[in-house]
């Protein structure tokens, strides 16, 4: 695919949905666009604001917190895997986190609590803790949520 076709295709894609550079670069490589053209396309997309790391991170964080019920650690890891610099999303978490994270986590743990089979209360807390940690929630937040569910604190 030549430069003009590739640019037109990725610009259209970026205009219709929020994208990150890494995903666009993979598409361009799949289409066998040469490296010089890829570099030129990247510059154009950022210059014309088709791509914006902070805007992408804001949408990604909002979606993953509210729809996927992920915690901060998992979201940060996934943004890192997508090549989004930490500076683009560090402050965004403060907008979304506050009380929202604990409410999401408590609801998530209530749902999970109905489905787990535990030998005793310690086993139940351990399973809930591991589940929440796997979703990327911080241990102090998990402890608060377990306490809110009337499961006394236990050191893990």
C-alpha positions in Angstrom: 0.0 0.0 0.0 1.4 3.4 -0.8 1.8 6.4 1.5 -1.4 8.3 0.4 -3.7 5.3 0.7 -2.3 4.3 4.1 -2.5 7.8 5.4 -6.1 8.2 4.2 -7.0 4.8 5.8 -5.5 5.4 9.2 -6.7 9.0 9.4 -10.2 7.7 8.7 -9.8 5.1 11.4 -8.5 7.6 13.9 -11.4 10.0 13.1 -14.0 7.3 13.8 -12.5 5.9 17.1 -9.8 6.7 19.6 -6.5 4.9 18.7 -3.0 4.6 20.0 0.1 4.8 17.9 1.1 1.2 18.6 -2.1 -0.2 17.1 -1.8 2.1 14.1 1.8 1.1 13.6 0.9 -2.6 13.6 -1.7 -2.0 10.9 0.7 -0.1 8.8 3.3 -2.9 9.1 0.7 -5.5 8.2 -0.1 -3.4 5.1 3.6 -3.4 4.3 4.0 0.3 4.3 7.7 1.2 4.3 9.4 2.6 7.4 10.0 6.1 6.1 6.3 6.4 5.2 5.3 5.0 8.6 7.4 7.7 10.3 5.9 10.5 8.2 2.4 9.2 8.9 3.1 9.2 12.6 4.2 12.8 12.5 1.2 13.8 10.5 -1.3 12.0 12.8 0.1 13.6 16.0 0.5 17.1 14.4 -3.1 17.1 13.1 -4.3 15.6 16.5 -5.7 12.5 15.0 -3.6 10.8 17.7 -3.3 12.1 21.2 -1.9 10.0 24.0 -3.7 11.8 26.8 -7.1 11.7 25.1 -6.6 8.0 24.4 -5.6 7.3 28.0 -8.6 9.2 29.3 -11.0 7.1 27.3 -9.2 3.9 28.0 -9.2 4.5 31.7 -12.9 5.5 31.8 -13.9 2.4 29.8 -11.7 -0.1 31.7 -12.8 1.2 35.1 -16.5 1.4 34.3 -17.1 -1.4 31.8 -14.4 -4.0 32.6 -14.2 -3.2 36.3 -10.4 -3.1 36.3 -8.2 -1.5 39.0 -5.5 1.1 38.6 -2.6 -1.3 38.5 -4.0 -3.4 35.6 -4.9 -0.3 33.6 -1.5 1.2 34.1 0.1 -2.1 33.0 -2.0 -2.3 29.8 -1.4 1.4 28.9 2.3 0.7 29.3 2.0 -2.3 27.0 0.4 0.0 24.4 3.3 2.4 24.6 1.5 5.2 26.3 3.9 7.3 28.4 3.1 7.5 32.1 3.1 11.3 31.9 0.0 11.1 29.6 -2.2 9.3 32.2 -0.8 9.9 35.7 -3.0 12.8 36.5 -6.1 11.3 34.8 -6.4 8.7 37.5 -7.1 11.3 40.2 -10.2 12.4 38.3 -11.6 8.9 38.1 -10.4 7.3 41.3 -11.7 9.0 44.4 -14.8 7.2 45.6 -15.6 5.6 42.3 -13.0 2.8 42.6 -14.2 1.6 46.0 -17.8 1.5 44.9 -16.8 -0.5 41.8 -14.7 -2.9 43.8 -17.4 -3.4 46.5 -20.0 -4.2 43.8 -17.5 -6.5 42.1 -16.7 -8.4 45.3 -20.4 -8.7 46.2 -21.0 -10.4 42.9 -18.0 -12.7 43.3 -18.9 -13.5 46.9 -22.1 -15.2 45.6 -20.2 -17.5 43.3 -17.2 -18.7 45.4 -17.1 -21.8 47.5 -15.0 -21.3 50.6 -14.2 -23.6 53.5 -14.3 -20.8 56.1 -14.3 -17.0 56.3 -10.5 -16.8 56.0 -10.7 -18.8 52.7 -13.5 -16.6 51.5 -11.5 -13.4 52.2 -8.4 -14.9 50.6 -10.3 -15.8 47.4 -11.9 -12.4 47.2 -8.6 -10.7 47.8 -6.9 -12.7 45.0 -9.8 -12.0 42.7 -9.6 -8.2 43.3 -5.8 -8.2 43.0 -6.1 -10.0 39.7 -8.4 -7.2 38.5 -5.6 -4.7 39.3 -6.9 -3.2 42.5 -4.4 -1.9 45.2 -4.2 -4.0 48.4 -5.2 -1.1 50.7 -8.3 -0.5 48.5 -9.1 -4.2 48.7 -8.8 -4.2 52.5 -11.3 -1.2 52.6 -13.7 -3.0 50.4 -13.5 -6.2 52.4 -14.1 -4.2 55.6 -17.2 -2.6 54.0 -18.5 -6.1 53.2 -18.2 -6.8 56.9 -15.3 -9.2 56.5 -12.9 -8.2 59.2 -9.4 -7.3 58.1 -6.8 -10.0 57.8 -3.2 -9.6 56.9 -2.4 -11.2 53.5 
